[in-house]
Amino acid sequence: MTEEKLDANTYFNRGNYYLNRKEYEKAIADFNKAIELDPNYKFHIFQENTEANTT
C-alpha cells in the first residue's frame, strides 16, 4: 500500500497502533495526517485517547 492511497481512518488506526507500542512520534505524525485529510478526526482522536486513559 502506498502512502498516497491511505485515508484518514487508516492513519488514525495506524496512529493508535504506534501509540500502543509507545512510538509516540510516529503516532503523532499519523494522527496529524488523519486530521489533515479529515478535520473531523480531531474529535475521534481526542475521544479515543481520553477513553483509553480513563480505563
C-alpha positions as CSV (number, residue, x, y, z in Angstrom):
1,M,0.0,0.0,0.0
2,T,1.4,3.4,-0.9
3,E,1.2,6.4,1.3
4,E,-0.9,8.3,-1.3
5,K,-3.7,5.8,-1.0
6,L,-4.1,5.9,2.8
7,D,-7.2,7.6,4.1
8,A,-7.8,9.4,7.4
9,N,-9.2,6.2,9.0
10,T,-6.1,4.3,8.1
11,Y,-3.8,6.9,9.5
12,F,-5.9,7.0,12.7
13,N,-5.8,3.3,13.2
14,R,-2.0,3.2,12.5
15,G,-1.6,6.1,14.9
16,N,-3.3,4.0,17.6
17,Y,-1.0,1.1,16.8
18,Y,2.0,3.2,17.2
19,L,0.6,4.8,20.4
20,N,0.1,1.3,22.0
21,R,3.7,0.5,21.1
22,K,4.8,3.8,22.7
23,E,6.2,5.0,19.4
24,Y,4.9,8.5,20.1
25,E,6.5,10.4,17.3
26,K,5.1,8.1,14.7
27,A,1.7,8.1,16.4
28,I,1.6,11.9,16.4
29,A,2.6,12.1,12.8
30,D,-0.2,9.7,11.8
31,F,-2.8,11.5,13.9
32,N,-1.8,14.8,12.3
33,K,-2.1,13.3,8.9
34,A,-5.6,11.9,9.7
35,I,-6.6,15.4,10.8
36,E,-5.1,17.0,7.7
37,L,-7.1,14.6,5.5
38,D,-10.3,14.9,7.6
39,P,-10.5,17.6,10.2
40,N,-13.3,15.7,12.0
41,Y,-10.7,13.3,13.2
42,K,-9.7,15.8,15.9
43,F,-12.7,14.7,17.8
44,H,-12.1,10.9,17.2
45,I,-8.5,11.1,18.3
46,F,-9.4,13.1,21.5
47,Q,-12.3,10.8,22.4
48,E,-10.3,7.6,21.7
49,N,-7.3,8.6,23.8
50,T,-9.4,10.0,26.6
51,E,-11.3,6.8,26.9
52,A,-8.1,4.8,26.8
53,N,-6.6,6.8,29.6
54,T,-9.6,6.6,31.9
55,T,-10.0,2.8,31.9
